[in-house]
Amino acid sequence: MTETIREQSQKFEDTILSPHAAHSSAPAGRARDEEECDIRTPFQRDRDRILHSKAFRRLKGKTQVFLSPEGDHYRTRLTHTLEVAQISRTVGRAIRLNEDLAEAIALGHDLGHTPFGHAGEAILSTLVPGGFHHATQSLRVVEVLENGGKGLNLTAEVRNGIRWHSKGLAKLADARGHQPRLSLEAEVVSLCDCVAYTNHDLDDAIRAQVVDPKEIPGEVVAVLGKTYSSRLNTLVHDIVKTSAGQPYVRLSPKVEQALEVLREFLLVHMYKKESLLEAFARAKWVLESLYRHYITYPDTLPRDLPAGDSPERKACDHCAGMTDHYALSQFDKQLMPHPWVEEDWPERP
């Protein structure tokens, strides 16, 4: 019997991939069994399902850091995701891991992110019973909310990578101790997510004149470099050099320390900048108002949300899925007064 293209690809993977890599010929499985594709491996199918999902398309309208920036070159949640995917593929290929798995995790890692960046996540975490975290919501998107409530039925490797990608504000070493055992491809995405946002957020901050390049700590410049490209190049090369052939994915201690200094610098000089905090406070007010409106008037929620869920759960899913523009338009539609026009008045008997 003639081998399929998928089977040939899987045999090739088994020949070239590291013994520490995840092989698509032996995936952990899906929640629902499916017939295999003749062309694509399971991880390639997962990547394609995420890429064609509605939640992925909405990322183009979600804030990364700057709310409604007046410029075409600031990152959005979509461009951040694409940068993470590109860096993850570069690292994964260099240390002979499964590029398709790394790419699928990277493309799906932020599907559950709120509008208005971390300001939206912060306010929902205080409002939603049980709290809110974008990684958990991303998993809910691919398991439940997409595909008319059926989810995307992704492999366990991709779902685990999405669920545990976030390091939050924890130091990289501390985060490693709190994460469950993941595939090395998931470790690649988790680290490359940090590498990507740290560098492109600084790049955007310099473009917006929120940060002066002269303020960047000397240790960061000395170890990582003076420019965006040099810093990114240093970090990627260091991950590859430190991780090649190893059962882990890490930076060297010296480079990791410099990255931690840069993260702390951004926290103080960018993320907590007064001008940004004022915009974040307004964004939080918008999302909080919408959430409270939807749980008070659940009939105004979309009909395609899971029927058995509570108003709070539905309101959370709806608000988290919004783009910035849609959230503002719904705030205007649902909560702002509008003038009456003659045609709106009922006819007199």
C-alpha positions as a printed NumPy array, in Angstrom:
array([[  0.   ,   0.   ,   0.   ],
       [  1.343,   3.425,  -0.991],
       [  2.414,   5.662,   1.872],
       [  0.541,   8.905,   2.306],
       [  2.346,  12.253,   2.316],
       [  1.583,  12.516,   6.034],
       [  3.229,   9.158,   6.743],
       [  6.293,  10.168,   4.733],
       [  6.499,  13.424,   6.704],
       [  6.24 ,  11.565,   9.979],
       [  8.999,   9.145,   8.989],
       [ 11.179,  12.118,   8.072],
       [ 10.466,  13.685,  11.473],
       [ 11.465,  10.487,  13.221],
       [ 14.789,  10.603,  11.349],
       [ 15.802,  14.243,  11.935],
       [ 14.17 ,  15.356,  15.181],
       [ 15.888,  15.385,  18.552],
       [ 15.07 ,  12.484,  20.881],
       [ 13.634,  15.17 ,  23.179],
       [ 11.199,  16.434,  20.527],
       [  7.487,  15.647,  20.236],
       [  6.899,  13.381,  17.247],
       [  3.649,  13.736,  15.331],
       [  3.653,   9.99 ,  14.644],
       [  2.805,   9.435,  18.323],
       [  0.657,  12.357,  19.544],
       [ -1.035,  12.234,  22.939],
       [ -4.394,  12.325,  21.198],
       [ -7.497,  14.46 ,  20.871],
       [-10.611,  14.632,  23.026],
       [-12.55 ,  13.168,  20.084],
       [-11.006,  10.639,  17.72 ],
       [-10.696,  11.682,  14.082],
       [ -9.657,  10.123,  10.818],
       [ -6.11 ,  11.194,   9.959],
       [ -5.407,  13.55 ,   7.062],
       [ -3.5  ,  12.086,   4.105],
       [ -1.369,  15.226,   3.734],
       [ -0.982,  16.986,   7.066],
       [  0.364,  15.697,  10.373],
       [ -1.797,  16.169,  13.507],
       [  0.177,  19.246,  14.608],
       [ -0.076,  20.794,  11.152],
       [ -3.854,  20.338,  11.248],
       [ -3.963,  22.018,  14.668],
       [ -1.98 ,  24.964,  13.326],
       [ -4.366,  25.347,  10.401],
       [ -7.477,  25.143,  12.592],
       [ -6.17 ,  27.905,  14.825],
       [ -5.145,  30.055,  11.867],
       [ -8.635,  29.813,  10.337],
       [-10.525,  30.392,  13.605],
       [-12.603,  33.489,  14.307],
       [-10.718,  34.13 ,  17.536],
       [ -7.438,  34.334,  15.615],
       [ -8.844,  36.91 ,  13.197],
       [-10.025,  39.054,  16.101],
       [ -6.462,  39.38 ,  17.407],
       [ -5.802,  42.085,  14.814],
       [ -8.187,  44.382,  16.707],
       [ -6.842,  43.776,  20.224],
       [ -4.349,  45.992,  22.026],
       [ -0.855,  44.753,  22.818],
       [  0.239,  47.711,  25.007],
       [ -0.786,  51.033,  23.47 ],
       [ -4.534,  51.674,  23.302],
       [ -5.642,  52.926,  19.855],
       [ -2.182,  54.2  ,  18.888],
       [ -2.016,  56.911,  16.235],
       [  0.492,  55.138,  14.048],
       [  0.602,  52.133,  11.768],
       [  3.646,  50.412,  13.224],
       [  2.664,  49.658,  16.811],
       [  2.102,  46.016,  17.687],
       [ -1.327,  44.492,  18.086],
       [ -2.11 ,  41.163,  19.697],
       [ -1.99 ,  39.623,  16.209],
       [  1.448,  40.939,  15.267],
       [  2.731,  39.875,  18.691],
       [  1.404,  36.365,  18.035],
       [  3.072,  36.216,  14.628],
       [  6.385,  37.353,  16.103],
       [  6.19 ,  34.678,  18.802],
       [  5.442,  32.06 ,  16.136],
       [  8.391,  33.17 ,  13.996],
       [ 10.878,  33.191,  16.869],
       [  9.567,  29.842,  18.125],
       [ 10.008,  28.264,  14.706],
       [ 13.558,  29.596,  14.429],
       [ 14.531,  28.211,  17.824],
       [ 12.636,  24.961,  17.323],
       [ 14.282,  24.257,  13.993],
       [ 17.762,  25.061,  15.288],
       [ 17.527,  22.602,  18.195],
       [ 15.655,  20.004,  16.107],
       [ 12.283,  20.171,  17.789],
       [  8.895,  19.894,  16.087],
       [  8.362,  23.25 ,  14.358],
       [  4.73 ,  22.528,  13.557],
       [  3.862,  21.899,  17.205],
       [  5.712,  25.026,  18.338],
       [  3.961,  27.104,  15.683],
       [  0.513,  25.767,  16.586],
       [  1.018,  26.575,  20.273],
       [  2.365,  30.036,  19.43 ],
       [ -0.531,  30.896,  17.127],
       [ -3.045,  29.819,  19.77 ],
       [ -1.406,  31.096,  22.938],
       [ -3.247,  34.445,  23.146],
       [ -6.631,  33.588,  21.615],
       [ -8.327,  34.244,  24.954],
       [ -6.804,  37.664,  25.533],
       [ -9.193,  40.488,  26.332],
       [ -9.594,  43.805,  24.54 ],
       [ -7.44 ,  46.645,  25.879],
       [ -4.472,  44.384,  26.626],
       [ -3.604,  43.522,  30.206],
       [ -5.928,  46.275,  31.459],
       [ -8.864,  44.18 ,  30.241],
       [ -7.462,  41.044,  31.837],
       [ -6.871,  42.859,  35.125],
       [-10.462,  44.078,  35.45 ],
       [-12.05 ,  40.755,  34.451],
       [ -9.878,  38.952,  36.992],
       [-11.555,  41.024,  39.73 ],
       [-15.096,  40.608,  38.373],
       [-15.432,  37.025,  37.162],
       [-16.214,  34.419,  39.837],
       [-13.105,  32.29 ,  40.241],
       [-10.935,  34.894,  38.536],
       [ -9.776,  35.263,  34.943],
       [ -6.517,  34.484,  33.158],
       [ -5.987,  34.797,  29.442],
       [ -4.188,  31.433,  29.177],
       [ -7.137,  29.596,  30.724],
       [ -9.49 ,  31.543,  28.473],
       [ -7.379,  30.685,  25.429],
       [ -7.807,  27.019,  26.283],
       [-11.565,  27.542,  26.657],
       [-11.661,  29.187,  23.24 ],
       [-10.12 ,  26.174,  21.49 ],
       [-11.939,  23.553,  23.567],
       [-15.421,  25.066,  23.796],
       [-16.169,  28.399,  22.162],
       [-14.895,  27.963,  18.608],
       [-16.655,  26.001,  15.869],
       [-20.183,  26.62 ,  17.098],
       [-19.511,  25.323,  20.604],
       [-17.687,  22.179,  19.477],
       [-14.176,  23.573,  19.901],
       [-11.284,  22.841,  17.567],
       [-10.502,  19.36 ,  18.976],
       [ -6.768,  20.028,  19.131],
       [ -4.138,  17.556,  20.263],
       [ -3.255,  17.42 ,  23.952],
       [  0.249,  18.756,  23.231],
       [ -1.118,  21.962,  21.717],
       [ -3.764,  22.43 ,  24.407],
       [ -1.207,  21.989,  27.203],
       [  1.184,  24.419,  25.554],
       [ -1.551,  27.045,  25.277],
       [ -2.695,  26.552,  28.871],
       [  0.731,  26.857,  30.45 ],
       [  2.538,  29.328,  28.185],
       [  2.25 ,  32.373,  30.434],
       [  4.949,  33.309,  32.937],
       [  3.18 ,  36.465,  34.105],
       [  5.412,  38.756,  36.126],
       [  7.288,  35.874,  37.744],
       [ 11.002,  35.55 ,  37.128],
       [ 11.833,  32.974,  34.484],
       [ 13.485,  30.624,  36.983],
       [ 10.516,  30.847,  39.367],
       [  8.026,  30.209,  36.554],
       [  9.875,  27.042,  35.55 ],
       [  9.333,  25.663,  39.028],
       [  5.576,  26.216,  38.92 ],
       [  4.809,  24.868,  35.453],
       [  3.911,  21.214,  34.949],
       [  6.138,  19.114,  32.726],
       [  5.576,  20.344,  29.174],
       [  6.845,  19.366,  25.768],
       [ 10.05 ,  21.164,  24.822],
       [  8.088,  22.83 ,  22.044],
       [  5.786,  24.333,  24.69 ],
       [  8.847,  25.483,  26.645],
       [ 10.149,  27.14 ,  23.483],
       [  6.91 ,  29.098,  23.012],
       [  6.742,  30.109,  26.661],
       [ 10.277,  31.518,  26.574],
       [  9.936,  33.034,  23.097],
       [  6.719,  34.764,  24.164],
       [  8.735,  36.562,  26.849],
       [ 11.562,  37.316,  24.415],
       [  9.127,  38.713,  21.844],
       [  7.02 ,  40.983,  24.034],
       [  9.961,  42.312,  26.039],
       [ 11.753,  43.407,  22.881],
       [  8.845,  44.66 ,  20.825],
       [  7.238,  46.464,  23.772],
       [ 10.515,  48.327,  24.288],
       [ 10.646,  49.054,  20.555],
       [  7.105,  50.469,  20.657],
       [  7.873,  52.466,  23.81 ],
       [ 10.86 ,  54.091,  22.111],
       [  8.76 ,  54.837,  19.026],
       [  6.098,  56.438,  21.222],
       [  8.784,  58.41 ,  23.103],
       [  7.616,  56.864,  26.344],
       [ 11.159,  55.534,  26.864],
       [ 14.416,  57.245,  25.922],
       [ 16.987,  54.725,  24.614],
       [ 19.538,  56.376,  26.912],
       [ 17.478,  55.17 ,  29.906],
       [ 17.935,  51.467,  29.068],
       [ 20.076,  49.905,  31.838],
       [ 23.753,  49.528,  30.995],
       [ 23.713,  45.823,  31.835],
       [ 21.026,  45.244,  29.214],
       [ 22.927,  47.145,  26.537],
       [ 26.243,  45.455,  27.393],
       [ 24.83 ,  41.916,  27.318],
       [ 21.962,  42.052,  24.841],
       [ 22.896,  44.946,  22.555],
       [ 21.876,  48.493,  21.693],
       [ 19.224,  47.857,  19.039],
       [ 16.025,  45.835,  18.719],
       [ 17.574,  43.462,  16.182],
       [ 20.787,  42.955,  18.159],
       [ 18.881,  42.176,  21.37 ],
       [ 16.621,  39.703,  19.612],
       [ 19.571,  38.104,  17.823],
       [ 21.489,  37.703,  21.091],
       [ 18.537,  36.108,  22.884],
       [ 17.718,  33.649,  20.098],
       [ 21.333,  32.562,  19.678],
       [ 21.701,  32.125,  23.434],
       [ 18.579,  29.949,  23.706],
       [ 19.863,  27.734,  20.899],
       [ 23.387,  27.478,  22.303],
       [ 22.156,  26.733,  25.831],
       [ 19.361,  24.322,  24.878],
       [ 20.684,  22.313,  21.916],
       [ 20.652,  18.614,  22.772],
       [ 19.313,  19.247,  26.268],
       [ 16.024,  18.053,  27.839],
       [ 15.1  ,  21.677,  28.587],
       [ 14.849,  25.083,  26.907],
       [ 16.6  ,  27.935,  28.706],
       [ 18.799,  30.984,  28.472],
       [ 22.283,  31.076,  29.951],
       [ 22.394,  32.633,  33.45 ],
       [ 24.105,  35.843,  32.256],
       [ 21.658,  36.493,  29.422],
       [ 18.644,  35.493,  31.504],
       [ 19.677,  38.   ,  34.171],
       [ 19.955,  40.774,  31.559],
       [ 16.491,  39.896,  30.255],
       [ 15.095,  40.047,  33.797],
       [ 16.619,  43.512,  34.242],
       [ 14.95 ,  44.617,  31.002],
       [ 11.583,  43.201,  32.098],
       [ 11.801,  45.061,  35.398],
       [ 12.826,  48.255,  33.581],
       [  9.751,  48.043,  31.346],
       [  7.468,  47.377,  34.309],
       [  8.583,  50.604,  35.981],
       [  9.231,  52.874,  33.011],
       [  6.548,  51.729,  30.585],
       [  3.746,  49.527,  31.883],
       [  3.281,  51.747,  34.955],
       [  3.727,  55.025,  33.098],
       [  1.147,  57.547,  34.281],
       [ -0.108,  58.337,  30.783],
       [ -0.681,  54.645,  30.057],
       [ -2.31 ,  54.001,  33.444],
       [ -4.855,  56.763,  32.76 ],
       [ -5.826,  55.104,  29.473],
       [ -5.926,  51.69 ,  31.164],
       [ -8.271,  53.021,  33.867],
       [-10.732,  54.207,  31.215],
       [-10.497,  50.885,  29.395],
       [-11.185,  49.009,  32.629],
       [-14.255,  51.172,  33.227],
       [-15.599,  50.358,  29.765],
       [-15.14 ,  46.603,  30.167],
       [-16.44 ,  46.548,  33.742],
       [-19.556,  48.454,  32.679],
       [-20.198,  46.036,  29.83 ],
       [-19.693,  42.968,  32.03 ],
       [-22.101,  44.271,  34.684],
       [-24.63 ,  45.192,  32.015],
       [-24.583,  41.7  ,  30.491],
       [-25.052,  39.868,  33.788],
       [-27.913,  42.238,  34.661],
       [-29.52 ,  41.956,  31.221],
       [-28.476,  38.525,  29.887],
       [-31.012,  38.804,  27.051],
       [-28.639,  41.283,  25.393],
       [-25.91 ,  38.624,  25.118],
       [-25.358,  36.821,  21.779],
       [-27.419,  33.664,  21.273],
       [-24.477,  31.526,  20.167],
       [-22.846,  31.301,  23.612],
       [-23.063,  27.913,  25.407],
       [-26.684,  27.551,  26.522],
       [-26.107,  25.943,  29.901],
       [-23.64 ,  28.513,  31.203],
       [-24.389,  31.138,  33.844],
       [-24.862,  34.809,  32.883],
       [-21.48 ,  35.514,  34.504],
       [-19.736,  32.896,  32.381],
       [-21.442,  34.096,  29.211],
       [-20.632,  37.722,  29.982],
       [-16.996,  36.787,  30.558],
       [-16.745,  34.851,  27.295],
       [-18.396,  37.646,  25.334],
       [-16.336,  40.467,  26.862],
       [-13.044,  38.576,  26.591],
       [-13.669,  37.842,  22.93 ],
       [-14.254,  41.463,  21.941],
       [-11.869,  43.582,  19.933],
       [-11.143,  47.073,  21.25 ],
       [-13.359,  48.672,  18.615],
       [-16.252,  46.286,  19.218],
       [-16.084,  46.852,  22.985],
       [-16.315,  50.605,  22.481],
       [-19.177,  50.248,  20.007],
       [-21.088,  47.971,  22.394],
       [-20.477,  50.387,  25.254],
       [-22.03 ,  53.118,  23.122],
       [-24.912,  50.897,  21.993],
       [-25.768,  49.291,  25.327],
       [-24.947,  52.004,  27.858],
       [-24.912,  55.452,  26.281],
       [-28.104,  57.541,  25.775],
       [-29.111,  58.194,  22.201],
       [-31.371,  60.962,  20.879],
       [-34.819,  60.041,  19.707],
       [-35.732,  60.708,  16.101],
       [-39.246,  61.092,  14.827],
       [-39.251,  57.74 ,  13.008],
       [-38.552,  55.949,  16.324],
       [-41.773,  57.077,  17.955],
       [-44.68 ,  54.63 ,  17.8  ],
       [-47.611,  55.604,  15.638],
       [-50.535,  57.18 ,  17.456],
       [-53.835,  55.276,  17.36 ]])
